Amino acid sequence: MKKIILSMVFVFASVAMGNANSNVEIVENINSNNSVDGTPSECVRSSRNATLALADEFGWDVSSGGTELSFALDVYMIIYLDCLNN
């Protein structure tokens, strides 16, 4: 599962090479979420924050009916399940 997340981080970082400082913040945010104690509520909170940070950075429309909502939910579930399983 960690390989999937690291692959996603690499892809996101590669896509947004024009804004290197923000990419570092996103990677640090996702890495800090891995240190959560693994309780379901903490995993929900950290996964939501990481997904919203990615959405904000890349300009995803994650509002109800937004074009990237389904993709953002997939990202959220990957981060959430990784948090629960580790």
Phi and psi in radians as a Rosetta constraint file:
Dihedral C 1 N 2 CA 2 C 2 CIRCULARHARMONIC -1.121 0.35
Dihedral N 2 CA 2 C 2 N 3 CIRCULARHARMONIC -0.595 0.35
Dihedral C 2 N 3 CA 3 C 3 CIRCULARHARMONIC -1.105 0.35
Dihedral N 3 CA 3 C 3 N 4 CIRCULARHARMONIC -0.663 0.35
Dihedral C 3 N 4 CA 4 C 4 CIRCULARHARMONIC -1.126 0.35
Dihedral N 4 CA 4 C 4 N 5 CIRCULARHARMONIC -0.799 0.35
Dihedral C 4 N 5 CA 5 C 5 CIRCULARHARMONIC -1.139 0.35
Dihedral N 5 CA 5 C 5 N 6 CIRCULARHARMONIC -0.766 0.35
Dihedral C 5 N 6 CA 6 C 6 CIRCULARHARMONIC -1.121 0.35
Dihedral N 6 CA 6 C 6 N 7 CIRCULARHARMONIC -0.636 0.35
Dihedral C 6 N 7 CA 7 C 7 CIRCULARHARMONIC -1.121 0.35
Dihedral N 7 CA 7 C 7 N 8 CIRCULARHARMONIC -0.733 0.35
Dihedral C 7 N 8 CA 8 C 8 CIRCULARHARMONIC -1.123 0.35
Dihedral N 8 CA 8 C 8 N 9 CIRCULARHARMONIC -0.730 0.35
Dihedral C 8 N 9 CA 9 C 9 CIRCULARHARMONIC -1.080 0.35
Dihedral N 9 CA 9 C 9 N 10 CIRCULARHARMONIC -0.740 0.35
Dihedral C 9 N 10 CA 10 C 10 CIRCULARHARMONIC -1.074 0.35
Dihedral N 10 CA 10 C 10 N 11 CIRCULARHARMONIC -0.775 0.35
Dihedral C 10 N 11 CA 11 C 11 CIRCULARHARMONIC -1.102 0.35
Dihedral N 11 CA 11 C 11 N 12 CIRCULARHARMONIC -0.801 0.35
Dihedral C 11 N 12 CA 12 C 12 CIRCULARHARMONIC -1.077 0.35
Dihedral N 12 CA 12 C 12 N 13 CIRCULARHARMONIC -0.730 0.35
Dihedral C 12 N 13 CA 13 C 13 CIRCULARHARMONIC -1.178 0.35
Dihedral N 13 CA 13 C 13 N 14 CIRCULARHARMONIC -0.659 0.35
Dihedral C 13 N 14 CA 14 C 14 CIRCULARHARMONIC -1.160 0.35
Dihedral N 14 CA 14 C 14 N 15 CIRCULARHARMONIC -0.653 0.35
Dihedral C 14 N 15 CA 15 C 15 CIRCULARHARMONIC -1.186 0.35
Dihedral N 15 CA 15 C 15 N 16 CIRCULARHARMONIC -0.616 0.35
Dihedral C 15 N 16 CA 16 C 16 CIRCULARHARMONIC -1.884 0.35
Dihedral N 16 CA 16 C 16 N 17 CIRCULARHARMONIC 0.718 0.35
Dihedral C 16 N 17 CA 17 C 17 CIRCULARHARMONIC -1.110 0.35
Dihedral N 17 CA 17 C 17 N 18 CIRCULARHARMONIC -0.348 0.35
Dihedral C 17 N 18 CA 18 C 18 CIRCULARHARMONIC -1.153 0.35
Dihedral N 18 CA 18 C 18 N 19 CIRCULARHARMONIC -0.379 0.35
Dihedral C 18 N 19 CA 19 C 19 CIRCULARHARMONIC -2.208 0.35
Dihedral N 19 CA 19 C 19 N 20 CIRCULARHARMONIC 1.322 0.35
Dihedral C 19 N 20 CA 20 C 20 CIRCULARHARMONIC -1.124 0.35
Dihedral N 20 CA 20 C 20 N 21 CIRCULARHARMONIC -0.654 0.35
Dihedral C 20 N 21 CA 21 C 21 CIRCULARHARMONIC -1.080 0.35
Dihedral N 21 CA 21 C 21 N 22 CIRCULARHARMONIC -0.737 0.35
Dihedral C 21 N 22 CA 22 C 22 CIRCULARHARMONIC -1.157 0.35
Dihedral N 22 CA 22 C 22 N 23 CIRCULARHARMONIC -0.622 0.35
Dihedral C 22 N 23 CA 23 C 23 CIRCULARHARMONIC -1.106 0.35
Dihedral N 23 CA 23 C 23 N 24 CIRCULARHARMONIC -0.685 0.35
Dihedral C 23 N 24 CA 24 C 24 CIRCULARHARMONIC -1.101 0.35
Dihedral N 24 CA 24 C 24 N 25 CIRCULARHARMONIC -0.723 0.35
Dihedral C 24 N 25 CA 25 C 25 CIRCULARHARMONIC -1.111 0.35
Dihedral N 25 CA 25 C 25 N 26 CIRCULARHARMONIC -0.694 0.35
Dihedral C 25 N 26 CA 26 C 26 CIRCULARHARMONIC -1.141 0.35
Dihedral N 26 CA 26 C 26 N 27 CIRCULARHARMONIC -0.812 0.35
Dihedral C 26 N 27 CA 27 C 27 CIRCULARHARMONIC -1.092 0.35
Dihedral N 27 CA 27 C 27 N 28 CIRCULARHARMONIC -0.727 0.35
Dihedral C 27 N 28 CA 28 C 28 CIRCULARHARMONIC -1.115 0.35
Dihedral N 28 CA 28 C 28 N 29 CIRCULARHARMONIC -0.680 0.35
Dihedral C 28 N 29 CA 29 C 29 CIRCULARHARMONIC -1.117 0.35
Dihedral N 29 CA 29 C 29 N 30 CIRCULARHARMONIC -0.775 0.35
Dihedral C 29 N 30 CA 30 C 30 CIRCULARHARMONIC -1.179 0.35
Dihedral N 30 CA 30 C 30 N 31 CIRCULARHARMONIC -0.731 0.35
Dihedral C 30 N 31 CA 31 C 31 CIRCULARHARMONIC -1.122 0.35
Dihedral N 31 CA 31 C 31 N 32 CIRCULARHARMONIC -0.647 0.35
Dihedral C 31 N 32 CA 32 C 32 CIRCULARHARMONIC -1.200 0.35
Dihedral N 32 CA 32 C 32 N 33 CIRCULARHARMONIC -0.468 0.35
Dihedral C 32 N 33 CA 33 C 33 CIRCULARHARMONIC -1.239 0.35
Dihedral N 33 CA 33 C 33 N 34 CIRCULARHARMONIC -0.382 0.35
Dihedral C 33 N 34 CA 34 C 34 CIRCULARHARMONIC -1.242 0.35
Dihedral N 34 CA 34 C 34 N 35 CIRCULARHARMONIC -0.289 0.35
Dihedral C 34 N 35 CA 35 C 35 CIRCULARHARMONIC -1.541 0.35
Dihedral N 35 CA 35 C 35 N 36 CIRCULARHARMONIC 0.107 0.35
Dihedral C 35 N 36 CA 36 C 36 CIRCULARHARMONIC -1.136 0.35
Dihedral N 36 CA 36 C 36 N 37 CIRCULARHARMONIC 2.606 0.35
Dihedral C 36 N 37 CA 37 C 37 CIRCULARHARMONIC -1.237 0.35
Dihedral N 37 CA 37 C 37 N 38 CIRCULARHARMONIC -0.099 0.35
Dihedral C 37 N 38 CA 38 C 38 CIRCULARHARMONIC 1.586 0.35
Dihedral N 38 CA 38 C 38 N 39 CIRCULARHARMONIC 0.082 0.35
Dihedral C 38 N 39 CA 39 C 39 CIRCULARHARMONIC -1.256 0.35
Dihedral N 39 CA 39 C 39 N 40 CIRCULARHARMONIC 2.585 0.35
Dihedral C 39 N 40 CA 40 C 40 CIRCULARHARMONIC -0.951 0.35
Dihedral N 40 CA 40 C 40 N 41 CIRCULARHARMONIC -0.727 0.35
Dihedral C 40 N 41 CA 41 C 41 CIRCULARHARMONIC -1.192 0.35
Dihedral N 41 CA 41 C 41 N 42 CIRCULARHARMONIC -0.655 0.35
Dihedral C 41 N 42 CA 42 C 42 CIRCULARHARMONIC -1.193 0.35
Dihedral N 42 CA 42 C 42 N 43 CIRCULARHARMONIC -0.644 0.35
Dihedral C 42 N 43 CA 43 C 43 CIRCULARHARMONIC -1.155 0.35
Dihedral N 43 CA 43 C 43 N 44 CIRCULARHARMONIC -0.700 0.35
Dihedral C 43 N 44 CA 44 C 44 CIRCULARHARMONIC -1.063 0.35
Dihedral N 44 CA 44 C 44 N 45 CIRCULARHARMONIC -0.858 0.35
Dihedral C 44 N 45 CA 45 C 45 CIRCULARHARMONIC -1.076 0.35
Dihedral N 45 CA 45 C 45 N 46 CIRCULARHARMONIC -0.847 0.35
Dihedral C 45 N 46 CA 46 C 46 CIRCULARHARMONIC -1.225 0.35
Dihedral N 46 CA 46 C 46 N 47 CIRCULARHARMONIC -0.648 0.35
Dihedral C 46 N 47 CA 47 C 47 CIRCULARHARMONIC -1.158 0.35
Dihedral N 47 CA 47 C 47 N 48 CIRCULARHARMONIC -0.714 0.35
Dihedral C 47 N 48 CA 48 C 48 CIRCULARHARMONIC -1.109 0.35
Dihedral N 48 CA 48 C 48 N 49 CIRCULARHARMONIC -0.801 0.35
Dihedral C 48 N 49 CA 49 C 49 CIRCULARHARMONIC -1.093 0.35
Dihedral N 49 CA 49 C 49 N 50 CIRCULARHARMONIC -0.730 0.35
Dihedral C 49 N 50 CA 50 C 50 CIRCULARHARMONIC -1.141 0.35
Dihedral N 50 CA 50 C 50 N 51 CIRCULARHARMONIC -0.747 0.35
Dihedral C 50 N 51 CA 51 C 51 CIRCULARHARMONIC -1.151 0.35
Dihedral N 51 CA 51 C 51 N 52 CIRCULARHARMONIC -0.744 0.35
Dihedral C 51 N 52 CA 52 C 52 CIRCULARHARMONIC -1.171 0.35
Dihedral N 52 CA 52 C 52 N 53 CIRCULARHARMONIC -0.587 0.35
Dihedral C 52 N 53 CA 53 C 53 CIRCULARHARMONIC -1.130 0.35
Dihedral N 53 CA 53 C 53 N 54 CIRCULARHARMONIC -0.745 0.35
Dihedral C 53 N 54 CA 54 C 54 CIRCULARHARMONIC -1.110 0.35
Dihedral N 54 CA 54 C 54 N 55 CIRCULARHARMONIC -0.772 0.35
Dihedral C 54 N 55 CA 55 C 55 CIRCULARHARMONIC -1.077 0.35
Dihedral N 55 CA 55 C 55 N 56 CIRCULARHARMONIC -0.733 0.35
Dihedral C 55 N 56 CA 56 C 56 CIRCULARHARMONIC -1.159 0.35
Dihedral N 56 CA 56 C 56 N 57 CIRCULARHARMONIC -0.757 0.35
Dihedral C 56 N 57 CA 57 C 57 CIRCULARHARMONIC -1.135 0.35
Dihedral N 57 CA 57 C 57 N 58 CIRCULARHARMONIC -0.719 0.35
Dihedral C 57 N 58 CA 58 C 58 CIRCULARHARMONIC -1.706 0.35
Dihedral N 58 CA 58 C 58 N 59 CIRCULARHARMONIC 0.063 0.35
Dihedral C 58 N 59 CA 59 C 59 CIRCULARHARMONIC 1.218 0.35
Dihedral N 59 CA 59 C 59 N 60 CIRCULARHARMONIC 0.549 0.35
Dihedral C 59 N 60 CA 60 C 60 CIRCULARHARMONIC -1.252 0.35
Dihedral N 60 CA 60 C 60 N 61 CIRCULARHARMONIC 2.508 0.35
Dihedral C 60 N 61 CA 61 C 61 CIRCULARHARMONIC -1.615 0.35
Dihedral N 61 CA 61 C 61 N 62 CIRCULARHARMONIC 1.687 0.35
Dihedral C 61 N 62 CA 62 C 62 CIRCULARHARMONIC -1.843 0.35
Dihedral N 62 CA 62 C 62 N 63 CIRCULARHARMONIC 0.292 0.35
Dihedral C 62 N 63 CA 63 C 63 CIRCULARHARMONIC -1.232 0.35
Dihedral N 63 CA 63 C 63 N 64 CIRCULARHARMONIC 2.924 0.35
Dihedral C 63 N 64 CA 64 C 64 CIRCULARHARMONIC -1.004 0.35
Dihedral N 64 CA 64 C 64 N 65 CIRCULARHARMONIC 2.095 0.35
Dihedral C 64 N 65 CA 65 C 65 CIRCULARHARMONIC 1.483 0.35
Dihedral N 65 CA 65 C 65 N 66 CIRCULARHARMONIC 0.092 0.35
Dihedral C 65 N 66 CA 66 C 66 CIRCULARHARMONIC -1.181 0.35
Dihedral N 66 CA 66 C 66 N 67 CIRCULARHARMONIC 2.764 0.35
Dihedral C 66 N 67 CA 67 C 67 CIRCULARHARMONIC -1.222 0.35
Dihedral N 67 CA 67 C 67 N 68 CIRCULARHARMONIC -0.521 0.35
Dihedral C 67 N 68 CA 68 C 68 CIRCULARHARMONIC -1.822 0.35
Dihedral N 68 CA 68 C 68 N 69 CIRCULARHARMONIC 0.194 0.35
Dihedral C 68 N 69 CA 69 C 69 CIRCULARHARMONIC -1.049 0.35
Dihedral N 69 CA 69 C 69 N 70 CIRCULARHARMONIC -0.804 0.35
Dihedral C 69 N 70 CA 70 C 70 CIRCULARHARMONIC -1.090 0.35
Dihedral N 70 CA 70 C 70 N 71 CIRCULARHARMONIC -0.741 0.35
Dihedral C 70 N 71 CA 71 C 71 CIRCULARHARMONIC -1.126 0.35
Dihedral N 71 CA 71 C 71 N 72 CIRCULARHARMONIC -0.745 0.35
Dihedral C 71 N 72 CA 72 C 72 CIRCULARHARMONIC -1.104 0.35
Dihedral N 72 CA 72 C 72 N 73 CIRCULARHARMONIC -0.660 0.35
Dihedral C 72 N 73 CA 73 C 73 CIRCULARHARMONIC -1.161 0.35
Dihedral N 73 CA 73 C 73 N 74 CIRCULARHARMONIC -0.628 0.35
Dihedral C 73 N 74 CA 74 C 74 CIRCULARHARMONIC -1.121 0.35
Dihedral N 74 CA 74 C 74 N 75 CIRCULARHARMONIC -0.747 0.35
Dihedral C 74 N 75 CA 75 C 75 CIRCULARHARMONIC -1.086 0.35
Dihedral N 75 CA 75 C 75 N 76 CIRCULARHARMONIC -0.783 0.35
Dihedral C 75 N 76 CA 76 C 76 CIRCULARHARMONIC -0.987 0.35
Dihedral N 76 CA 76 C 76 N 77 CIRCULARHARMONIC -0.837 0.35
Dihedral C 76 N 77 CA 77 C 77 CIRCULARHARMONIC -1.128 0.35
Dihedral N 77 CA 77 C 77 N 78 CIRCULARHARMONIC -0.647 0.35
Dihedral C 77 N 78 CA 78 C 78 CIRCULARHARMONIC -1.103 0.35
Dihedral N 78 CA 78 C 78 N 79 CIRCULARHARMONIC -0.817 0.35
Dihedral C 78 N 79 CA 79 C 79 CIRCULARHARMONIC -1.145 0.35
Dihedral N 79 CA 79 C 79 N 80 CIRCULARHARMONIC -0.752 0.35
Dihedral C 79 N 80 CA 80 C 80 CIRCULARHARMONIC -1.087 0.35
Dihedral N 80 CA 80 C 80 N 81 CIRCULARHARMONIC -0.843 0.35
Dihedral C 80 N 81 CA 81 C 81 CIRCULARHARMONIC -1.149 0.35
Dihedral N 81 CA 81 C 81 N 82 CIRCULARHARMONIC -0.636 0.35
Dihedral C 81 N 82 CA 82 C 82 CIRCULARHARMONIC -1.111 0.35
Dihedral N 82 CA 82 C 82 N 83 CIRCULARHARMONIC -0.698 0.35
Dihedral C 82 N 83 CA 83 C 83 CIRCULARHARMONIC -1.095 0.35
Dihedral N 83 CA 83 C 83 N 84 CIRCULARHARMONIC -0.774 0.35
Dihedral C 83 N 84 CA 84 C 84 CIRCULARHARMONIC -1.170 0.35
Dihedral N 84 CA 84 C 84 N 85 CIRCULARHARMONIC -0.633 0.35
Dihedral C 84 N 85 CA 85 C 85 CIRCULARHARMONIC -1.463 0.35
Dihedral N 85 CA 85 C 85 N 86 CIRCULARHARMONIC -0.104 0.35
